[in-house]
Amino acid sequence: MKKTTRQYLSRQSMLTNDYEIFHYADKALDRVSLHHHDFYECYFFISGDATYIIEGKTYSLRSGDIILINSKELHQAIINDKEVPYERIVLWLNPAFLSSLSTEVSDLKRCFEDEKRENVIRTNLESQQIVKSILGKLLSLEEYSGMGHDLLYRAYITELLITLNNILFYNHDKINIEIEKSNLIEEIIQYINSHLDEDIKIDDLSTHFYLSKFHLLREFKKHSGTTIHKYIIQKKLILAKELILKGTPITQVYEECGFGDYSNFFRAFKNEYGVTPKQFFELMNRP
């Protein structure tokens, strides 16, 4: 595959309607904060010394690992040794675009949305090379504008997603991955995600899980990479964006996301995304 690496871009929003692809090879990359996207992310790890945190679980990456992240999952890359080149291919996919490529029989979004899916896939060398080859063909389209460009990227992405779904759900060659996690923190995260419409207080979580507040705060930060307060706010805001895009009145959204009042919601949204809820709606609905 031709080397087409580019400088790392810190933006976390798509500029195109269907997909974007990047081939990065960085040294001395600054810490990437815990974040989420309004799109799906497929990440092929090539080299480096890195771990990945996804929803409170930590994965030590090996060359050839494939990471699949949906629009609701908070995640963060941790670069352990900045002197080792951190190389990966990152593909961003619009969920609506994948829906347009799917059929009633073959839902290409399944590898991102199925409850039994895994976030990190480790498979045999043959499957790794197939995935890397398809990503290479997509990267090559960055320099191609000839006949069929509009068809080729659809064909390549369809092929890629069929391959990934087959590996994830029907391939017995997957290799088990050691995941550093806490069953307690996993339960707390599940509880938070199922009570986002409520005013979730840390004291109430401490009581519910029979933990001291100090122990709760320390363990959550240790396993998730963020504070429990920030995690709750980020998850509520992800839900808020979904509701706004579905057409829920903004003055009603804050109640359905468990914010105490509109001013708290407005301030949190603006601080997190740099735009007001109304501006977000207008930006996402531009023709």
C-alpha positions as CSV (number, residue, x, y, z in Angstrom):
1,M,0.0,0.0,0.0
2,K,1.3,3.4,-1.0
3,K,2.3,5.6,2.0
4,T,-0.2,8.4,2.1
5,T,0.3,9.6,5.7
6,R,-0.8,13.0,6.7
7,Q,-0.5,15.3,9.6
8,Y,-2.9,14.5,12.5
9,L,-6.1,16.6,12.4
10,S,-7.7,17.4,15.8
11,R,-11.1,18.1,14.4
12,Q,-13.8,15.6,15.4
13,S,-16.5,16.4,12.8
14,M,-17.0,15.2,9.2
15,L,-16.8,17.7,6.3
16,T,-18.3,15.3,3.8
17,N,-21.6,13.4,3.8
18,D,-20.5,9.8,3.4
19,Y,-17.0,9.1,4.7
20,E,-13.5,10.4,5.4
21,I,-10.3,8.4,5.6
22,F,-6.9,9.2,7.1
23,H,-3.5,7.5,7.3
24,Y,-1.6,8.8,10.2
25,A,2.0,8.1,11.4
26,D,2.8,10.4,14.4
27,K,5.6,10.9,16.9
28,A,5.2,12.9,20.1
29,L,1.4,13.1,19.6
30,D,-0.2,15.0,22.5
31,R,-2.7,13.2,24.7
32,V,-6.1,12.8,22.9
33,S,-8.9,13.6,25.3
34,L,-11.9,11.4,25.9
35,H,-14.4,12.1,23.2
36,H,-17.2,10.8,20.9
37,H,-18.3,11.4,17.3
38,D,-21.6,11.9,15.6
39,F,-20.4,9.2,13.1
40,Y,-19.0,5.7,13.2
41,E,-15.2,5.1,13.4
42,C,-13.2,2.2,12.0
43,Y,-9.6,2.2,13.2
44,F,-6.9,-0.1,11.9
45,F,-3.8,-0.1,14.2
46,I,-0.5,-0.6,12.3
47,S,2.3,0.2,14.8
48,G,3.1,2.0,18.0
49,D,2.9,1.6,21.8
50,A,-0.7,2.5,22.5
51,T,-3.7,1.5,24.6
52,Y,-7.3,2.4,23.9
53,I,-10.0,3.2,26.4
54,I,-13.6,2.6,25.3
55,E,-16.4,3.0,27.8
56,G,-14.3,2.2,30.8
57,K,-12.5,-0.8,29.2
58,T,-8.8,-0.6,28.4
59,Y,-7.3,-2.5,25.4
60,S,-3.5,-3.0,24.8
61,L,-3.2,-2.8,21.0
62,R,-1.3,-5.0,18.7
63,S,-0.5,-4.5,15.0
64,G,-3.5,-5.5,13.0
65,D,-6.1,-4.8,15.6
66,I,-9.4,-3.3,14.4
67,I,-11.4,-0.9,16.5
68,L,-15.1,-0.2,15.8
69,I,-16.7,2.7,17.7
70,N,-20.3,3.9,17.3
71,S,-21.6,7.5,17.9
72,K,-22.5,7.0,21.6
73,E,-19.2,5.5,22.9
74,L,-16.7,7.7,24.7
75,H,-13.1,6.7,23.7
76,Q,-9.5,7.8,24.1
77,A,-6.1,6.7,22.7
78,I,-3.3,6.6,25.2
79,I,0.2,6.8,23.7
80,N,2.6,5.0,26.0
81,D,5.8,5.7,24.2
82,K,5.9,8.8,22.0
83,E,9.2,7.9,20.4
84,V,7.6,4.9,18.7
85,P,5.8,5.9,15.5
86,Y,2.0,5.7,16.2
87,E,0.6,4.5,12.8
88,R,-3.0,3.8,12.0
89,I,-5.7,4.1,9.3
90,V,-8.9,5.8,10.5
91,L,-12.1,5.7,8.6
92,W,-15.1,7.8,9.5
93,L,-18.6,6.7,8.3
94,N,-21.9,8.5,8.3
95,P,-24.5,6.1,9.8
96,A,-27.1,7.4,7.2
97,F,-24.7,6.5,4.4
98,L,-24.3,2.9,5.7
99,S,-28.0,2.7,6.0
100,S,-28.3,3.6,2.3
101,L,-25.9,0.8,1.4
102,S,-27.6,-1.8,3.6
103,T,-30.4,-4.1,2.7
104,E,-33.1,-5.9,4.7
105,V,-30.9,-9.0,4.7
106,S,-27.5,-7.3,5.2
107,D,-27.4,-4.5,7.8
108,L,-23.9,-3.0,7.4
109,K,-24.3,-1.1,10.7
110,R,-24.5,-4.3,12.7
111,C,-20.8,-4.3,13.6
112,F,-21.3,-0.9,15.2
113,E,-24.7,-1.3,16.8
114,D,-25.3,-4.9,17.7
115,E,-25.5,-5.5,21.5
116,K,-23.2,-8.6,21.2
117,R,-20.5,-6.8,19.1
118,E,-17.0,-6.3,20.3
119,N,-15.2,-3.0,20.1
120,V,-11.8,-4.4,19.3
121,I,-11.2,-7.3,16.8
122,R,-8.0,-9.3,16.8
123,T,-7.9,-11.9,14.0
124,N,-5.5,-13.9,11.9
125,L,-3.0,-12.4,9.5
126,E,-5.1,-13.2,6.4
127,S,-8.1,-11.3,7.6
128,Q,-5.9,-8.4,8.7
129,Q,-4.4,-8.2,5.2
130,I,-7.9,-8.2,3.6
131,V,-9.1,-5.3,5.7
132,K,-5.9,-3.4,5.2
133,S,-6.0,-3.9,1.5
134,I,-9.6,-2.6,1.2
135,L,-8.6,0.5,3.3
136,G,-5.6,0.9,1.0
137,K,-8.0,1.0,-2.0
138,L,-10.1,3.7,-0.3
139,L,-6.9,5.7,0.4
140,S,-5.9,5.4,-3.2
141,L,-9.2,7.1,-4.3
142,E,-7.9,10.3,-2.6
143,E,-5.7,10.7,-5.7
144,Y,-8.2,9.5,-8.2
145,S,-11.0,11.5,-9.9
146,G,-11.6,9.4,-13.0
147,M,-14.6,7.5,-14.2
148,G,-16.3,5.4,-11.5
149,H,-15.0,7.3,-8.5
150,D,-18.6,7.8,-7.2
151,L,-19.1,4.0,-7.5
152,L,-15.8,2.7,-6.3
153,Y,-15.9,4.2,-2.8
154,R,-19.3,2.7,-2.3
155,A,-18.1,-0.7,-3.5
156,Y,-15.0,-0.6,-1.3
157,I,-16.9,0.5,1.8
158,T,-19.6,-2.2,1.2
159,E,-16.9,-4.8,0.8
160,L,-15.1,-3.6,4.0
161,L,-18.3,-3.6,6.1
162,I,-19.3,-7.1,4.9
163,T,-15.8,-8.3,5.7
164,L,-15.9,-6.7,9.2
165,N,-19.3,-8.1,10.0
166,N,-18.3,-11.6,8.9
167,I,-15.2,-11.4,11.0
168,L,-17.1,-10.2,14.0
169,F,-20.1,-12.5,13.9
170,Y,-19.3,-15.5,11.7
171,N,-15.5,-16.0,11.8
172,H,-14.1,-18.5,14.3
173,D,-10.5,-17.2,13.7
174,K,-10.9,-14.3,16.1
175,I,-8.2,-14.2,18.8
176,N,-9.2,-13.4,22.3
177,I,-8.1,-10.0,23.6
178,E,-7.1,-9.2,27.2
179,I,-9.3,-6.4,28.4
180,E,-8.4,-4.4,31.6
181,K,-11.7,-3.6,33.2
182,S,-13.6,-3.5,36.4
183,N,-16.9,-5.3,36.7
184,L,-18.0,-2.7,39.2
185,I,-17.3,0.2,36.9
186,E,-18.9,-1.6,34.0
187,E,-22.1,-1.9,36.2
188,I,-21.9,1.8,37.1
189,I,-21.6,2.8,33.4
190,Q,-24.5,0.6,32.5
191,Y,-26.6,2.2,35.3
192,I,-25.7,5.7,34.1
193,N,-26.5,4.9,30.5
194,S,-29.9,3.6,31.5
195,H,-30.8,6.6,33.7
196,L,-29.7,9.5,31.6
197,D,-33.2,11.1,31.8
198,E,-32.7,11.4,35.5
199,D,-30.7,13.8,37.7
200,I,-27.8,11.4,38.5
201,K,-26.1,12.5,41.7
202,I,-22.7,11.1,42.7
203,D,-23.9,10.7,46.3
204,D,-26.9,8.6,45.1
205,L,-24.5,6.4,43.0
206,S,-22.3,5.9,46.0
207,T,-25.3,4.7,48.1
208,H,-26.7,2.6,45.3
209,F,-23.5,0.7,44.8
210,Y,-22.5,0.6,48.5
211,L,-19.3,2.5,48.0
212,S,-17.7,5.4,49.7
213,K,-17.7,8.5,47.5
214,F,-13.9,8.7,47.6
215,H,-13.6,5.1,46.4
216,L,-16.2,5.6,43.7
217,L,-14.5,8.7,42.3
218,R,-11.0,7.2,42.4
219,E,-12.0,3.9,40.7
220,F,-14.1,5.5,38.0
221,K,-11.3,7.8,37.0
222,K,-8.8,5.0,37.0
223,H,-10.8,2.8,34.7
224,S,-12.6,5.3,32.5
225,G,-10.0,8.0,32.0
226,T,-12.3,10.7,33.1
227,T,-14.3,11.9,36.2
228,I,-17.7,10.4,36.8
229,H,-19.2,13.9,36.7
230,K,-17.8,14.6,33.2
231,Y,-18.8,11.2,32.0
232,I,-22.4,11.8,33.0
233,I,-22.5,15.2,31.4
234,Q,-20.9,13.9,28.2
235,K,-23.4,11.0,28.0
236,K,-26.4,13.3,28.6
237,L,-25.1,15.7,25.9
238,I,-24.8,12.8,23.4
239,L,-28.4,11.9,24.1
240,A,-29.3,15.6,23.8
241,K,-27.8,15.8,20.3
242,E,-29.8,12.7,19.2
243,L,-33.0,14.2,20.5
244,I,-32.3,17.5,18.8
245,L,-31.7,15.8,15.4
246,K,-34.9,13.9,15.8
247,G,-36.8,17.2,16.0
248,T,-37.5,17.3,19.8
249,P,-38.0,20.9,20.8
250,I,-34.8,22.2,22.4
251,T,-36.8,23.6,25.4
252,Q,-37.9,20.0,26.0
253,V,-34.6,18.3,25.4
254,Y,-33.0,19.4,28.7
255,E,-35.8,17.7,30.7
256,E,-35.5,14.4,28.8
257,C,-31.7,14.5,29.4
258,G,-32.1,15.0,33.2
259,F,-30.6,18.5,33.4
260,G,-31.8,20.5,36.3
261,D,-32.7,23.5,34.2
262,Y,-32.3,24.9,30.7
263,S,-29.4,27.3,31.7
264,N,-27.3,24.4,33.0
265,F,-28.0,22.4,29.8
266,F,-27.3,25.4,27.5
267,R,-23.9,26.1,29.3
268,A,-22.8,22.5,29.3
269,F,-23.7,22.1,25.6
270,K,-21.9,25.2,24.6
271,N,-18.8,24.3,26.6
272,E,-18.6,20.8,25.2
273,Y,-19.3,21.5,21.5
274,G,-18.5,25.2,21.0
275,V,-22.0,26.0,19.7
276,T,-25.4,26.5,21.2
277,P,-28.1,23.7,20.9
278,K,-29.9,25.9,18.3
279,Q,-26.7,26.5,16.3
280,F,-26.0,22.7,16.4
281,F,-29.5,22.0,14.9
282,E,-29.0,24.6,12.2
283,L,-25.5,23.3,11.3
284,M,-26.7,19.8,11.0
285,N,-29.7,20.7,8.9
286,R,-28.0,22.9,6.4
287,P,-28.9,22.0,2.8
